[in-house]
């Protein structure tokens, strides 16, 4: 993901009131994985992007564009 996308991801998580640990549990991933995504360290599969969007209520295209 690019820096704008990671900012959208983190902002959406916070707006929904999730901690990284809570969101990671919902997605059945490690909190460290989510942290890596938010810090633009790890790569996110397309399937996980779709799952993130569903849970956070973001349109897929917006997260991919970083808006």
N, C-alpha and C positions, 0 to 999 in steps of 0.2 A: 504494500500500500504506500501511497505517498503521504507526505506530512499533513496535507489538508484532510485526507481521508482519516488518518489516525485522530486528528482533532475532532472530526465529526463523530467518530466512534466513541471517543471518550466523553464528549459533550452529551451525546444521546444517552449513554449509560448513566451519567450523573443526573440528567433530566428525568430519567425513569426511576431514579432513586436506588439504583443497584450499586453495590460495592463490586469491585473486581471479583471477589470470591463468590458473591451471589450470582453474578452473571455467568461466571465460569461453571458453576454448578448447574445452572439452567441449560447450558450448552454441552455439559458433560465433557469439559476440558479442564486442564489444570489452570489455576490462577496465574501461574508464571507464563503460560502460553498467551493468555489474554493480555497480560502486562507487556509481553514482547510485541504483540500486535499494536497496542496503544502507543508504544515507544518506537514503532517502525523498525523493530529489530527482527521480528519473525515474519514469515510469509503466511498469508491466509489463503486457504483453498477457496475456490468459487462456492463450493457447498457451504463452507463456514460463513462466507460473506452473506449468503442467502439466509442462513439460520440467524445470524446477527441482525439482519434487517427485519426479519419476522419478529424476533423477540423485542427489539428496540423500536419497532414501528417506523422504520426508515424505508423509503423506496430504494430498491436495489441500485438503480441508476444514480441516485444522489450520493450514495456512499462511494460508488466507484469514481464519481467525478469529484468527490470531496467537497460537496456543498450541503 
